[in-house]
Amino acid sequence: MSLPQCIRGGANHVKRRIGHFSTTLALWMLLSATVHAETIVLAVPGPGTLSYLPVYLAKAIAADQAEGIELKLRYFSGGPLAMRDLTNNNSDFLAIGLPAIAAGRADGQPVLAIGQLSQSAMYVFLLRSGLKDKVHNIAQLKGMRIGTATSTGTQRSMGQMMTEYLMQRAGLKSDEVQFISTGQNREMQSAAIKSQTVDALMGDEPFASELVAQGTAVRLADLYAPKTSSELLGGAIVHAALATREDVYLQHPETVRKIQRIFDATLQWLSAHSASEVVDKLSGQPGFDVASKKQLIDILQRNQGMFPSRLAWDAQAVATTEIFSHSMASSPKESALSFSDFMRGTPQD
């Protein structure tokens, strides 16, 4: 080999070594970042409940990783159970209905709401199809069994509050029906209807539409459309909200800010992408059935405006939610509670 060839060969060898080293370094840096990511546990109803889509989407688009966070989700069959997980220090953040957060606060729970994740009452009130010739409106449910998201002895889920609200409008009292916990995931809600454990159900999407498509249930009231939600409740309402404990908010402000940035970025991503793109991202997440992809896209396309474009509180939606919460209060303390007592923005150092 001539000297120039030798030099070129040596140079190429060095380039290959450098390229290999760069690739190895990049992989090492990625693995190092993953290993050293801060794990944050967030309690949420589900999985697969469209009301909390921003929570699942944050994982799907890796918005948590962008903040050096590994978001770990713990699923529950109702907001009050998720709140219990938070107050028992098993999780540090929470996503549930804002009225349920207010009920917990009135019950003495040290919980603070730190961001708005939705702006529509995301429920579909279902009747099992075997009763469709007998029951034509909510008033005719007297004496029947009604399924809602799980409540506790001292705190009601937002699903139960919304059921009671519709019953009041129809002239029914809460003690004129039997409430049964049906959770907030596909399996539990489907089993409750199909086994005839309940006669009607305050269902979540996309599970509700799946049951209707199967012929298992029919709709009595569909609150998902923001227009319907607004007409029924007097305006946009904060369904899902982000929350944490007081000690986390006060002692770990940077972690709180990271979580807020994660969901602010997620909501911005959600508002900038099509329903099809959103569903494609969610297809690998727990609770999202690939078989119902078309149905989920249709729900999102039909109900534009369910989610805000930023995490910031919408003053009018908060005011409407506070009025609703007071109207459904189960105690004098709950009816007198001001939302400003437990709602926060970005913490300061």
Helices and strands as residue ranges (DSSP letters): H 3-35, E 38-45, G 50-52, H 53-60, G 65-67, E 69-76, H 79-87, E 93-97, H 98-106, E 111-116, E 124-128, G 129-131, G 138-141, E 145-148, H 158-169, G 174-176, E 178-181, H 186-194, E 200-203, H 207-213, E 217-222, H 226-233, E 240-245, H 246-251, H 253-272, H 275-282, G 290-292, H 293-302, H 315-327, H 332-336, G 339-341
